[in-house]
């Protein structure tokens, strides 16, 4: 026996020669089945290099990032494979002269800089692969901040908490030392703790008025740090109370009582309460709100702690003192009040009324802030009265008598009720509605034009059936939200009287002397549009126009600062420009961008405003008001396919007949999913189906499941979703239904047939029954790849053949039951069962001779 080994230097096809000889140099054939001098081809593959499958990467411990702190180690990891199965070795170069041959080493850096770390993975045949990672190493940092709670009090202060918060990259446990007065006397020392932040509870006491400094000193790892904080003990003063209330309002209207200008000189405000009374003597004579006092920092009821505003209303007209009472954190109180006048309505406002005769009228609030009485009309619509020899007149829909008309041949039937500006006329024994005569009264400030039209007669407003100019209204100084030096300037727009606040020198008490260089004017500020509708989460753009009304011959350019106001908590409220520089009698504009909160959000009208202030004279300012109408978001229809049923996982839009294939209704409503009122599925294709969710299941968001009678084919589903406001959305989804596998077989007592339904076949015990597989694979699933037969009380009892056979014994009622389960190339399976009628042969009769 001889053997040898050889290492090839390169890959490829190599030839090996072998020749065997005895001691006499007699050559002989090799027992390896090649002859002397013959060759064997050996296929030698080249060495495959190692592959780095993950890394190199690193973590640090116990520090959060690589630093030069003592004990801060960098833990390197790498994973590699070799397809040849060769053993691997690892060589790390750490970039600072250090190295390691471990696969996953740990290393500490002493100098802060950025290092290039290289890993080389080698096999035992000279193959090697390298990779690297950049590692920034920094010097450790240590910072501390100190806060006191409370930090300000009155007269004396005890039980102050000091809280130290440590930050930076230095790691390890912390030593704390607290000094309440920064006098070198450490009131508390805590060592080797991991608590951060650390609060020294009720640590410091200050018995007298003064300013104090507290100090903390910390040690961590290789470093230390310190911080201080101030604490003040002051003499207590009562709160400063400032109240702002609109000078005018109407009965049952919400009026804002604003106390945002109030403060406490040395402490904090704790609560506020409100009252009002109609005894104008500068003293609070009313009952304080029984739901108060209200927390200064927590909203409740009609109190908004964010805006420091209370919503208040009055049940009857009159003049009132509205009071606020403030309480500070040590119980001192102070009160203040403002006077407001409440009328039944604002002049120019309108409302509807119905007369005793049944006609509707529009009432306009009078200059005195009171409503006029509802008019009394001539008659009730549809009634009629005799005109004597002139016939009969019928009351029109506007509650006024129509013209007298002869009934003629129509006397046997009552005249009809005609529309406004039409009257009944008897024509050829039949009543007809024809246009009333011109100037026939057709309602408040309206008359007929002779062509059947009701014409409005007023250039501006109608007050108790009389045309009136908006100029009759004058609410006085400070009316309806105007400034104390302003009066309303009335105009007619949009069918109602409207006003804008304008400066009026009579409101100043006396005419001020003209300024020496410039006559200032209040800027004119408008929002365009003044009202817009948008859905929750939508951004709306309002154009802000500002007109400089300064006298052009004396004043130069003025810069107007712009301040916007939007509802509290809204995510977007910004001006493209925060100021505008405008020449006298000129205008400029910018954009106010307002975004309402994302749905769900309450629909309704929300006020916005922009105030322009003349920086040259800050008392000259004006505010423009607008409305953001948050409207309904329509629903969003969405559907997805679940081939195994909606309780399973989503998948392709392809299913099989007789399965639980399901279309899932994923529809949502951005405002609130409960806003969805109903969903309707409409299926078209080989077969059709309509499913109204509310009618079928009572659930407005229901799924659609494949009916058992649906045949294979391509289908389209339409899902219609409607919300409670009538807004809707529709989505379409195409899907395919494939014919599923069908297991079936028949039987015979002969291998060649004839074949028949197994339930009609009778076989005697022990008689062979032949079975024929007639199964149909699913669409695209041909051929059937497996069969599994079972024969109850049969021999054999099971088979995997396409055409098996079995003989049965009659044991019980289940004897002769054959079950077939088939599976096709799609992996689809089905099972069916038939039963052969197994009989027991009767014994043969034999004749027995008589004895």
C-alpha positions in Angstrom: 0.0 0.0 0.0 1.3 3.4 -0.9 -0.1 6.9 -0.4 0.9 10.5 -0.9 -0.4 14.0 -0.4 0.0 17.0 -2.6 -1.0 20.7 -2.4 -2.1 22.5 -5.6 -1.0 26.1 -6.0 -4.0 27.1 -8.2 -7.5 26.0 -9.0 -8.5 24.2 -12.2 -8.3 20.7 -13.8 -5.0 19.0 -12.9 -3.7 15.5 -14.1 -2.1 13.0 -11.7 0.1 10.1 -12.9 0.7 6.9 -11.0 3.1 4.0 -11.9 3.7 1.0 -9.8 6.8 -1.3 -10.0 8.2 -4.2 -7.9 11.8 -4.5 -6.7 12.8 -5.8 -10.0 11.4 -2.7 -11.7 8.6 -4.8 -13.1 5.7 -2.5 -13.8 2.3 -3.6 -12.8 -1.2 -2.1 -12.9 -2.4 -0.2 -10.0 -5.2 -1.6 -7.8 -6.8 1.8 -8.1 -7.9 0.8 -11.5 -5.5 2.9 -13.5 -2.6 1.4 -15.3 1.0 2.1 -15.0 1.7 5.5 -16.4 -2.0 6.4 -16.6 -3.4 9.6 -15.3 -6.3 10.8 -13.1 -7.9 14.2 -13.6 -8.5 16.0 -10.3 -10.7 19.1 -10.2 -9.2 21.5 -7.7 -11.2 24.6 -6.7 -9.7 27.9 -5.7 -9.7 29.0 -2.0 -12.8 31.1 -1.2 -12.2 34.1 0.9 -13.9 34.6 4.3 -17.1 36.7 4.3 -17.8 39.3 7.0 -21.6 38.8 7.7 -22.1 41.5 10.3 -20.0 44.3 11.8 -17.6 45.5 12.6 -19.6 47.3 15.2 -19.1 48.5 18.8 -20.9 49.3 22.1 -19.6 51.0 25.2 -19.8 50.1 28.9 -20.4 51.3 31.4 -20.4 54.7 29.6 -23.0 55.7 27.1 -20.5 56.7 24.4 -16.7 56.2 23.8 -14.8 58.5 26.2 -11.4 58.6 27.8 -12.9 58.1 31.2 -11.2 55.4 33.3 -13.2 52.2 33.0 -15.0 53.2 29.8 -14.5 50.3 27.5 -15.3 49.9 23.8 -16.7 46.4 23.0 -16.0 45.4 19.4 -17.9 42.7 17.6 -17.7 41.0 14.2 -19.1 37.9 12.6 -17.7 36.0 9.5 -18.1 32.7 7.6 -16.0 30.7 5.2 -17.8 28.6 2.6 -14.8 26.2 2.4 -15.3 25.4 6.1 -11.7 26.7 6.9 -11.0 27.8 10.5 -10.9 31.6 10.8 -8.5 33.9 12.7 -9.2 37.6 13.6 -6.8 40.6 13.8 -7.9 44.0 15.1 -5.9 47.2 14.7 -7.4 49.9 17.1 -5.8 52.9 15.5 -3.7 54.0 18.5 -1.1 51.3 18.2 -3.1 48.7 20.1 -4.3 45.4 18.6 -6.0 42.1 19.4 -6.5 38.6 18.0 -9.8 38.0 19.8 -12.9 37.8 17.7 -14.8 40.2 20.0 -12.3 42.2 22.1 -12.8 45.1 24.6 -10.5 48.1 24.5 -10.0 51.4 26.3 -8.7 54.7 24.7 -6.7 57.2 26.6 -6.7 60.1 24.1 -9.7 61.9 22.7 -9.7 61.8 18.9 -11.3 59.9 16.0 -9.8 56.5 15.3 -10.0 54.2 12.2 -10.4 50.6 13.5 -9.6 47.8 11.1 -10.6 44.1 11.4 -8.9 41.4 9.2 -10.5 37.9 9.0 -8.2 35.2 7.6 -8.5 31.5 6.8 -5.7 28.9 7.0 -5.0 29.0 3.3 -3.9 32.6 3.0 -7.3 34.1 2.2 -8.2 37.3 4.1 -11.0 39.9 4.2 -10.8 43.3 5.9 -13.3 46.0 7.0 -13.3 49.0 9.2 -15.3 51.4 11.4 -14.7 55.0 12.4 -14.7 55.5 16.1 -15.0 59.1 17.7 -13.6 59.2 21.2 -14.3 62.3 23.3 -13.2 63.6 26.7 -15.9 63.0 29.3 -18.1 65.9 30.3 -19.9 66.5 33.6 -22.5 69.2 34.3 -25.0 69.9 37.1 -28.0 72.2 37.4 -29.8 73.1 40.7 -33.3 74.3 41.3 -35.3 75.2 44.4 -39.0 74.5 45.1 -40.4 76.9 46.1 -37.8 79.5 45.2 -39.9 82.6 46.3 -42.1 83.0 49.4 -43.2 85.7 51.8 -42.1 86.5 55.3 -40.4 83.2 56.0 -39.8 79.9 54.1 -39.3 76.4 55.3 -39.2 72.9 53.7 -37.5 74.0 50.5 -36.7 71.1 48.1 -33.3 71.3 46.2 -33.1 69.3 43.0 -29.8 68.5 41.3 -29.8 67.3 37.7 -26.6 65.8 36.4 -25.8 65.6 32.7 -22.8 64.9 30.4 -21.0 61.8 29.2 -19.2 61.0 32.5 -20.6 57.7 33.9 -20.6 56.0 37.2 -22.3 56.5 40.6 -22.7 60.1 41.9 -21.7 61.8 45.2 -24.0 64.8 46.1 -23.3 67.6 48.7 -26.0 70.3 49.3 -25.4 73.7 51.0 -28.6 75.7 51.7 -26.9 79.1 52.2 -23.6 78.6 50.3 -21.7 79.2 53.6 -19.6 76.0 53.6 -22.0 74.0 55.8 -23.1 71.0 53.9 -26.6 70.2 55.1 -26.8 66.9 53.2 -24.2 64.4 51.6 -25.3 61.4 49.5 -22.6 59.0 48.2 -22.5 56.4 45.5 -26.0 56.8 44.2 -27.4 56.3 40.7 -30.4 58.5 41.3 -30.5 61.4 38.8 -32.1 63.9 39.2 -31.8 63.8 43.0 -34.1 65.8 45.2 -33.3 66.7 48.7 -36.8 67.0 50.2 -37.6 69.7 52.8 -33.9 70.4 53.2 -33.7 74.2 53.6 -35.4 76.7 56.0 -35.2 80.5 55.8 -36.6 82.3 58.8 -36.3 85.9 57.7 -36.8 88.2 54.6 -33.8 88.2 52.3 -32.1 86.8 49.2 -30.3 83.4 49.6 -28.0 81.2 47.5 -28.1 77.4 47.6 -25.3 75.3 46.3 -24.7 71.7 45.1 -21.3 69.9 44.6 -21.1 66.6 42.7 -18.4 64.0 42.0 -18.7 61.4 39.3 -16.1 59.2 37.6 -12.9 61.3 37.1 -14.6 64.7 37.5 -16.7 67.1 39.6 -19.0 70.0 39.1 -21.1 72.5 41.1 -24.1 74.9 40.6 -26.1 77.4 42.6 -29.6 78.8 42.6 -31.3 81.8 44.2 -34.0 81.8 46.8 -36.0 84.9 47.8 -38.0 85.6 50.9 -40.0 88.8 50.5 -42.6 90.9 52.4 -46.1 89.9 51.2 -48.3 92.2 49.1 -51.9 91.7 48.0 -52.5 90.8 44.4 -52.8 93.4 41.6 -56.3 93.1 40.1 -56.9 94.2 36.5 -60.2 93.5 34.8 -61.4 94.0 31.2 -65.1 93.6 30.2 -66.9 94.7 27.0 -68.8 98.0 27.6 -71.9 96.6 25.9 -73.7 93.3 25.5 -77.1 91.7 25.1 -79.3 89.5 27.2 -78.1 85.8 27.4 -75.0 86.7 25.3 -71.7 85.3 26.6 -69.4 88.2 27.6 -65.7 87.6 28.3 -64.3 88.9 31.6 -60.6 89.0 31.2 -58.2 89.2 34.2 -55.0 88.3 32.3 -53.3 91.6 33.4 -53.6 90.6 37.1 -50.5 89.5 39.0 -49.0 89.0 42.5 -45.9 91.1 43.2 -43.9 88.5 45.1 -45.7 85.2 45.0 -48.3 83.6 42.8 -52.1 83.8 42.2 -54.0 80.9 43.6 -57.6 81.5 42.6 -60.2 84.0 41.2 -63.9 84.4 41.6 -66.6 86.5 39.9 -69.9 88.3 40.6 -72.1 91.0 39.1 -74.8 93.3 40.3 -76.9 96.2 39.1 -76.2 98.5 42.2 -73.6 100.9 40.7 -71.8 102.0 43.9 -68.3 100.6 43.4 -68.8 97.8 45.9 -69.5 94.1 45.2 -73.1 93.7 46.2 -73.9 90.5 44.2 -73.4 86.9 45.2 -70.0 85.4 44.2 -70.2 82.5 41.7 -71.1 79.4 43.8 -69.0 77.2 41.5 -65.9 79.3 42.3 -63.4 80.2 43.4 -61.6 78.9 40.2 -58.0 77.7 40.2 -55.7 80.3 38.5 -53.9 77.5 36.6 -56.7 74.9 36.0 -59.7 75.5 33.7 -63.1 74.5 34.8 -66.7 75.3 33.8 -66.7 78.7 31.9 -63.3 79.6 33.3 -60.3 79.4 30.9 -57.1 79.3 32.9 -55.1 79.5 29.7 -56.6 82.9 28.6 -57.5 84.0 32.1 -61.0 84.6 30.8 -64.5 83.9 32.4 -67.6 83.7 30.2 -70.5 85.5 31.9 -74.0 86.2 30.9 -76.9 88.4 32.1 -80.6 87.4 32.2 -82.0 90.9 31.8 -81.2 94.3 30.4 -79.6 97.0 32.5 -76.3 98.4 33.7 -74.0 96.2 35.8 -70.8 96.2 37.8 -68.9 93.0 37.0 -66.4 92.0 39.8 -63.3 89.8 40.0 -61.8 88.8 43.3 -58.2 87.5 43.3 -56.5 85.4 46.0 -52.7 84.8 46.2 -50.8 81.8 47.5 -50.9 83.0 51.1 -54.6 84.0 51.2 -54.4 87.8 50.6 -57.2 89.1 48.3 -58.0 92.1 46.1 -61.0 92.9 43.9 -61.7 95.1 40.9 -64.6 95.8 38.6 -65.8 97.1 35.3 -69.1 98.5 34.2 -71.1 97.1 31.2 -74.5 97.9 29.7 -76.8 95.1 28.7 -79.5 95.6 26.1 -82.1 93.2 24.8 -80.3 93.1 21.4 -77.6 94.8 19.4 -79.1 97.5 17.0 -79.2 96.1 13.5 -79.4 92.5 14.6 -82.4 90.5 13.2 -84.7 87.7 14.2 -87.8 86.1 12.9 -91.3 86.2 14.4 -94.7 84.8 13.3 -97.8 87.0 13.5 -101.0 85.8 15.1 -102.3 85.4 11.5 -99.5 82.9 10.7 -97.1 84.9 8.5 -93.3 85.2 9.2 -91.7 88.6 9.6 -88.1 89.7 10.2 -87.6 92.0 13.2 -84.6 94.3 13.4 -83.2 95.4 16.8 -83.9 99.1 17.3 -81.4 101.8 18.1 -82.3 101.6 21.8 -81.3 97.9 21.8 -84.9 96.6 22.0 -87.0 94.4 19.8 -90.2 95.8 18.1 -93.5 94.0 18.5 -94.3 91.4 15.8 -96.7 93.0 13.3 -100.4 92.2 13.1 -101.4 91.1 9.5 -104.7 91.6 7.7 -105.8 88.0 7.5 -104.8 84.3 7.7 -103.6 82.8 4.4 -106.3 80.8 2.6 -109.3 82.5 4.3 -111.7 84.4 2.2 -114.4 87.1 2.6 -117.2 88.5 0.6 -116.7 91.7 -1.4 -120.5 92.1 -1.8 -121.5 92.5 -5.4 -117.8 92.5 -6.4 -117.3 88.8 -5.6 -114.9 87.2 -3.1 -111.3 88.0 -2.1 -108.9 85.4 -0.7 -106.1 86.1 1.8 -102.7 85.7 0.1 -99.7 83.8 1.6 -98.3 87.1 2.7 -101.4 87.6 5.0 -102.9 90.4 2.9 -106.3 90.4 1.1 -106.2 89.7 -2.6 -108.4 91.5 -5.1 -112.1 91.0 -5.3 -113.0 88.5 -8.1 -116.3 87.4 -9.5 -116.8 83.7 -8.9 -119.0 83.3 -12.0 -119.4 79.7 -12.8 -116.8 78.7 -10.1 -119.3 79.4 -7.3 -119.6 75.8 -6.5 -115.9 75.4 -5.5 -113.8 77.5 -3.1 -111.0 79.5 -4.6 -107.5 78.0 -4.3 -104.6 79.3 -2.2 -102.2 80.9 -4.7 -98.5 81.7 -4.3 -97.3 85.1 -3.2 -98.1 87.8 -5.9 -100.7 85.5 -7.5 -104.5 85.6 -7.1 -107.4 83.3 -7.9 -109.4 84.1 -11.1 -112.4 82.1 -12.4 -111.8 81.3 -16.0 -114.4 79.2 -17.9 -115.8 77.6 -14.7 -112.3 76.8 -13.3 -110.1 78.7 -10.9 -106.6 79.8 -12.1 -103.8 81.5 -10.2 -102.8 84.7 -12.1 -100.4 87.5 -11.2 -101.7 90.0 -8.7 -101.9 93.7 -9.6 -98.8 95.8 -9.3 -98.2 97.4 -5.9 -100.1 94.6 -4.1 -98.6 94.2 -0.6 -96.5 91.0 -0.4 -94.9 91.2 3.0 -92.5 93.4 5.1 -91.3 96.2 2.8 -92.3 94.1 -0.3 -94.9 94.5 -3.0 -95.9 92.7 -6.2 -94.6 94.0 -9.6 -97.7 92.8 -11.6 -95.7 89.9 -13.1 -95.9 87.5 -10.2 -92.7 88.7 -8.5 -92.3 90.0 -5.0 -90.0 93.0 -5.0 -87.9 94.3 -2.0 -88.5 98.1 -1.8 -85.7 99.1 0.6 -82.2 100.3 -0.4 -81.0 99.2 3.1 -83.0 97.6 5.9 -86.6 97.1 6.7 -87.9 97.8 10.3 -91.5 97.0 11.0 -92.5 97.2 7.3 -90.7 100.5 7.0 -87.5 101.2 4.9 -84.8 102.6 7.1 -81.1 103.6 6.8 -78.4 101.9 8.9 -77.3 105.4 9.8 -80.1 105.5 12.5 -78.0 103.3 14.7 -75.3 104.8 17.1 -74.2 102.6 19.9 -72.1 105.3 21.5 -68.4 105.3 22.6 -67.1 101.8 23.3 -70.1 100.1 21.7 -69.9 96.4 20.9 -66.2 95.8 21.3 -65.0 99.2 20.1 -62.3 101.0 22.0 -63.1 103.6 24.6 -62.2 106.4 22.1 -64.3 104.8 19.2 -67.8 104.8 17.9 -69.4 102.4 15.4 -69.6 103.5 11.8 -72.6 101.7 10.2 -72.9 100.3 6.6 -75.3 98.0 4.8 -73.8 94.7 3.5 -75.1 91.2 3.1 -78.7 92.1 3.9 -77.9 93.4 7.4 -76.5 96.5 9.0 -72.8 96.1 10.0 -70.4 98.5 11.7 -66.7 99.2 11.9 -65.1 100.9 14.9 -63.8 104.4 14.2 -62.0 106.9 16.4 -64.2 109.8 17.5 -62.8 112.8 19.3 -66.0 113.3 21.2 -65.2 110.1 23.1 -62.0 111.7 24.5 -64.0 114.2 26.6 -62.5 117.1 24.8 -60.9 117.7 21.5 -57.1 117.2 21.8 -54.8 119.8 20.3 -53.4 118.7 16.9 -50.0 117.1 17.1 -47.2 119.5 16.0 -45.9 117.4 13.2 -48.4 114.7 12.3 -52.1 113.8 12.6 -52.2 110.1 13.3 -55.1 107.9 12.4 -56.3 104.5 13.4 -55.2 101.9 10.8 -57.9 100.2 8.8 -57.4 96.4 9.1 -59.4 93.8 7.3 -59.2 90.0 6.7 -60.1 88.7 3.3 -62.1 86.6 3.3 -63.5 87.4 6.7 -64.9 83.9 7.0 -63.7 80.6 5.4 -64.7 77.0 5.8 -62.2 74.2 6.1 -62.0 70.7 7.4 -60.2 69.7 10.6 -56.4 69.7 10.0 -56.7 71.9 6.9 -54.6 75.1 6.5 -56.6 78.2 5.4 -55.0 81.4 4.1 -56.4 84.8 5.0 -55.1 88.0 3.4 -54.5 90.7 5.9 -54.9 94.3 4.5 -53.6 97.3 6.5 -54.2 100.9 5.4 -52.2 103.7 7.0 -54.7 106.5 7.6 -52.0 109.1 8.8 -52.2 112.5 7.2 -50.2 112.3 4.1 -48.8 115.8 4.2 -47.3 115.6 7.6 -46.5 112.0 8.4 -43.8 109.8 6.9 -43.9 106.1 6.6 -45.1 104.1 9.6 -44.3 100.5 10.6 -47.2 98.5 11.9 -46.5 95.5 14.1 -48.9 92.6 13.5 -50.1 90.3 16.2 -52.3 87.3 15.4 -54.7 85.4 17.6 -56.1 81.9 17.0 -58.0 79.5 19.2 -55.9 78.0 21.9 -54.1 74.8 21.1 -54.4 75.1 17.3 -51.3 73.8 15.6 -50.8 76.5 13.0 -51.2 80.2 13.3 -48.6 82.3 11.6 -48.1 85.5 9.6 -45.8 85.6 6.6 -44.7 89.1 7.8 -44.8 90.3 11.4 -44.7 94.0 10.4 -45.6 96.2 7.4 -44.0 99.6 6.6 -46.7 101.7 4.9 -46.8 105.2 3.5 -49.8 107.5 4.6 -53.0 106.6 2.8 -51.4 103.5 1.3 -52.0 99.9 2.0 -50.0 96.7 2.2 -50.9 93.1 2.8 -49.5 89.8 4.1 -50.9 86.3 4.7 -52.3 84.8 7.9 -51.9 81.0 7.8 -54.3 79.1 10.1 -54.4 75.4 10.6 -57.1 73.8 12.7 -56.4 70.7 14.9 -56.3 67.3 13.2 -59.5 65.3 13.3 -61.3 64.4 15.3 -62.2 68.0 16.2 -65.4 69.7 17.1 -67.1 71.3 14.0 -68.2 75.0 14.4 -67.1 78.6 14.0 -63.9 79.7 15.6 -62.7 83.3 15.8 -59.3 84.5 14.6 -57.9 88.1 14.6 -55.0 90.2 13.6 -54.1 93.4 15.4 -52.0 96.1 13.7 -50.2 98.6 16.0 -48.5 101.8 14.7 -45.0 101.5 16.2 -44.7 105.3 16.0 -47.8 105.7 18.3 -48.8 102.5 20.0 -52.2 103.8 21.0 -53.2 103.7 17.4 -54.1 100.1 16.8 -56.9 98.2 15.2 -58.0 94.6 15.1 -59.6 92.7 12.2 -61.8 89.7 13.1 -62.4 86.6 11.0 -64.0 83.2 11.3 -62.5 79.7 10.6 -65.5 77.4 10.0 -64.4 73.9 10.9 -66.6 71.7 8.6 -67.2 68.1 8.2 -64.4 65.8 6.8 -65.9 63.2 4.4 -65.3 59.6 5.2 -62.5 57.7 3.6 -63.6 54.4 2.0 -61.0 51.6 2.1 -61.1 47.8 1.4 -58.6 45.0 1.5 -58.6 41.3 0.6 -58.5 38.4 3.2 -58.4 35.2 1.2 -58.7 33.0 4.3 -61.4 35.1 6.0 -61.4 38.5 7.7 -60.3 36.9 11.0 -57.1 35.7 9.4 -54.3 37.6 7.6 -54.6 40.0 4.7 -53.3 38.6 1.3 -53.9 38.6 -2.4 -57.2 39.5 -4.0 -57.7 35.9 -5.2 -59.7 33.2 -3.5 -61.5 29.9 -4.1 -65.1 28.9 -4.3 -66.8 27.6 -1.1 -64.2 29.4 1.1 -64.3 32.2 3.6 -62.8 34.7 1.1 -63.5 38.2 2.6 -63.4 41.8 1.6 -62.6 43.8 4.8 -64.1 47.2 5.3 -61.3 49.4 6.6 -63.2 52.7 6.1 -62.6 55.5 8.5 -63.9 59.0 9.1 -61.2 61.6 9.9 -63.5 63.3 12.4 -64.6 60.1 14.2 -65.2 56.6 12.9 -68.6 56.7 14.7 -69.6 59.4 12.2 -70.0 56.7 9.5 -73.7 56.1 9.0 -73.7 53.2 6.6 -71.7 51.2 4.1 -73.0 49.4 1.0 -71.2 46.7 -0.9 -72.0 46.1 -4.6 -70.4 43.1 -6.3 -70.5 42.6 -10.1 -69.1 40.0 -12.4 -70.1 36.3 -13.1 -72.7 36.8 -10.3 -73.9 39.9 -8.5 -74.6 40.7 -4.8 -75.6 43.9 -2.9 -75.1 44.1 0.9 -76.4 47.1 2.9 -74.5 47.0 6.2 -77.1 48.5 8.4 -79.9 46.4 6.9 -77.9 43.2 7.0 -76.0 43.4 10.3 -76.8 46.6 12.0 -73.1 47.5 11.8 -72.4 50.6 9.6 -68.9 49.3 8.8 -69.3 45.6 7.8 -67.3 43.2 5.8 -68.3 41.2 2.7 -67.9 37.4 2.8 -68.1 35.2 -0.4 -71.5 33.5 -0.6 -71.4 29.8 -1.0 -73.3 29.9 -4.4 -70.7 32.2 -6.1 -69.1 30.6 -9.1 -65.5 31.1 -10.3 -64.7 34.3 -12.3 -63.4 37.9 -12.1 -65.4 40.3 -10.0 -65.4 44.0 -9.1 -66.5 45.3 -5.7 -67.7 48.8 -5.1 -67.7 50.0 -1.4 -69.9 53.1 -0.8 -69.5 54.8 2.6 -71.6 57.7 3.9 -71.3 59.7 7.1 -74.0 61.3 9.2 -73.9 64.6 7.3 -74.4 62.9 4.0 -70.8 63.2 2.8 -69.6 60.0 1.1 -66.7 58.2 -0.5 -66.4 55.2 -2.8 -63.6 52.8 -3.4 -63.3 49.9 -5.9 -61.6 46.6 -5.5 -61.1 43.9 -8.2 -60.8 40.3 -7.1 -60.8 36.8 -8.7 -62.6 33.6 -7.5 -61.0 30.4 -8.7 -62.7 27.1 -8.9 -61.6 25.1 -5.8 -60.6 21.4 -5.9 -63.5 18.9 -5.9 -63.1 15.4 -4.5 -65.4 12.8 -6.1 -65.4 9.1 -6.9 -67.8 6.3 -8.0 -67.9 2.5 -7.6 -68.2 -0.8 -9.5 -68.1 -4.6 -8.8 -65.9 -4.9 -11.9 -62.6 -3.2 -12.6 -63.8 -2.3 -16.1 -67.1 -1.0 -15.0 -69.9 -0.2 -15.4 -69.5 2.6 -12.8 -72.3 3.9 -10.6 -72.9 6.0 -7.5 -71.5 4.2 -4.5 -74.7 4.6 -2.4 -76.6 2.5 -5.0 -74.0 -0.3 -5.1 -74.7 -3.6 -3.2 -71.7 -5.8 -2.4 -71.7 -9.0 -0.4 -69.2 -9.5 2.4 -65.8 -10.3 1.0 -66.8 -9.2 -2.5 -64.2 -6.8 -4.1 -65.4 -3.3 -4.8 -63.6 -1.1 -7.3 -63.2 2.7 -6.8 -62.6 5.3 -9.6 -61.2 8.8 -8.7 -63.2 11.5 -10.5 -61.8 14.5 -8.6 -61.3 17.9 -10.4 -58.2 20.0 -9.5 -58.5 23.7 -8.7 -57.9 26.3 -11.4 -54.3 26.0 -12.3 -53.7 23.2 -9.9 -53.5 20.2 -12.3 -52.5 17.5 -11.7 -53.8 16.0 -8.4 -50.6 15.1 -6.6 -51.8 13.0 -3.8 -54.7 10.8 -2.8 -55.6 9.3 0.5 -58.3 6.6 0.7 -59.8 5.0 3.9 -62.2 2.0 3.8 -64.1 1.4 7.0 -64.1 -2.4 7.8 -62.4 -2.9 4.5 -59.4 -4.9 3.3 -57.2 -3.1 2.6 -58.3 -0.4 5.0 -56.4 2.4 3.1 -54.8 3.2 -0.3 -53.0 6.0 -2.2 -53.9 4.7 -5.7 -56.0 6.5 -8.2 -58.2 3.4 -8.8 -58.1 1.3 -5.6 -60.2 -1.7 -4.6 -61.3 -3.1 -1.2 -63.6 -5.9 0.2 -65.7 -5.2 3.2 -67.0 -7.0 6.3 -70.4 -6.1 7.7 -69.6 -5.0 11.2 -71.9 -2.1 11.9 -73.7 0.7 10.1 -70.4 2.3 9.1 -69.2 -0.7 7.3 -68.6 0.1 3.6 -67.9 3.8 4.2 -65.1 5.0 1.8 -63.4 8.4 2.3 -61.2 10.2 -0.3 -58.9 13.2 0.4 -57.2 14.7 -2.6 -54.5 17.5 -2.9 -53.5 19.2 -6.1 -50.3 21.1 -7.2 -51.7 24.4 -5.8 -51.8 22.7 -2.4 -55.6 22.8 -2.3 -57.3 19.8 -0.6 -60.8 18.4 -0.5 -62.5 15.4 1.1 -65.6 13.5 0.2 -67.3 10.3 1.5 -69.6 7.7 0.0 -70.9 4.4 1.5 -71.3 1.0 -0.3 -74.2 -1.1 0.8 -72.5 -4.3 2.3 -74.8 -7.3 2.6 -74.5 -10.7 4.3 -75.3 -13.6 1.9 -78.2 -15.8 2.9 -77.4 -19.5 3.8 -78.1 -22.1 1.1 -81.2 -24.2 1.5 -80.7 -28.0 1.7 -83.4 -30.6 1.5 -83.2 -33.1 4.4 -84.9 -36.5 3.9 -87.5 -37.6 6.4 -86.4 -39.7 9.3 
